[in-house]
Amino acid sequence: MEEIQTKEKILKGAEELFTKYGVRSISMDDIARHLSVSKKTLYQHFADKEDIVTLACKNHLERHASEFEAIRSTAKNAIEELAKLSVALKQNVQDMNPSLLFDLQKYHPKAWSEWINHKNKYIRTSVERNLKQGIEEGYFRPEINPKVIAAVRLELVQLAFDESIFPREHFRLAEVQMQIFDHFVFGLVTDKGRKLYQKYKDVNNHEPSTIL
């Protein structure tokens, strides 16, 4: 039991560092120092940094999938689901280093594969389901193609991390993601959907973030 707790503690601490500083700049020494443990302790539980990065990424994606499932199960309609997702997205990327995805793609193929698999299966399926639901409810324009728009949404999420387009000295990741998210939603909605989404946004802007 203690061994499992130690492993989970290491993964949690490593994820905190990766999220804040990116992956490439963090060494095993940094992780050990952050957790006040020895490097020997790290290697007792993980083969190498690649092992930590991959498992931390997997845990991160599984946790957020659970959060999003909780949102889906409590949302009254497709618009409320998007409004709640907007709040969760803002919280999740608030202190995230934009270089995170680039580091995974270039230096950690196993972790990158976890992200691609999660994006192309779980997120794509979730977005398509939400789009179809919104069309049926009359909140989204009936002429949209859920498969096409879901693919666009996936690429927009990743686009916000591209520092060649949104350099860190000029853009904040959270602001970019929220601008892109709102642009995406307002391109979907009917007049009925726009009014309801704006209503949810107004409520969220005036209340503490207790959506989850």
Helices and strands as residue ranges (DSSP letters): H 2-21, H 28-35, H 39-45, H 49-74, H 78-93, H 100-107, H 109-117, I 118-123, H 124-137, H 146-159, H 173-186, H 191-206
